[in-house]
């Protein structure tokens, strides 16, 4: 049990998908102008990334490895992710149309997030079993959502700050992101995968 | 505050712009316009995320509200929803099924120690979570907590990047 908790903490904080692995940077810079948008996308990404990790593990274990189709891994995982996004969208629409009106906008953005593809590939690389793949996906998504929310909060404050004209917009965003990455390096002594 | 529009109150609101696509004496049907998530991006033309704004998807997101403000087809209005409602909607839609799935999988793994049992329990947990989310969302829908409110007509020069 302790090993599983350490896996989540390690993936969320130490090997953070954005600040340590540099995945999902498009969403990180593009969807962090407002905290509410960041939270909405973060929750949706958490669901999709975890379920994708689980299904990708099943596809890898029961299809790609037994039939020697490892060279199709990336394409197959992309299909799995697209299917999970479509499935999620359909389920949310059926379960509650009002929820879909509120949250539906974030789902298509997830298909273009490379972090969602990167985590299942890393699971295969690390030879994780079912539970480890699921918790690694969840931990990575948790770290991604946390960084999205923190960075959105920082950018909302930056919008009110006096920034030199040359640094306004993305430049000060990247400088802030680098400082955030340095701060997260402080977690590197806790646990590494 | 204009007649017929909701009072924003003291809480922080997530705002967006919607266009009236149909109206009768009692209700208007609104279709949300492109939001700041994609609209402000320089790569919007090439981005696959833009598919989220296709006509089909926008039609699917149409919703009805009361027409106390006397709106006509083509009018543009600012709609709002409390930040708390957005977070609660996210929790219901995603966190409940996800946590249920994970709880089932971890419990089965620790009990039986096999991947097959964990997979079956994960599927069962996910299904259970979706059912709980459905019931919970239905209650909130009946109480109107998840419905956006009309705030005001769109002012001159006001684009989709509100709120």
Interface residues (C-beta under 8 A of the other chain):
Chain A: X1 X4 X30 X31 X33 X34 X35 X36 X37 X39 X40 X41 X43 X44 X46 X47 X50 X51 X54 X58 X61 X91 X92 X93 X95 X96 X97 X98 X99 X100 X101 X102 X103 X104 X105 X106 X107 X108 X109 X111 X112 X129 X130 X131 X134 X135 X138
Chain B: X14 X32 X35 X36 X37 X38 X40 X41 X47 X48 X49 X51 X52 X57 X60 X61 X63 X81 X83 X85 X86 X87 X89 X90 X91 X92 X93 X94 X95 X97 X98 X101 X102 X105 X106 X109 X110 X115 X118 X119 X122 X126 X130 X133 X134 X137 X138 X140 X141 X146 X147 X148 X163
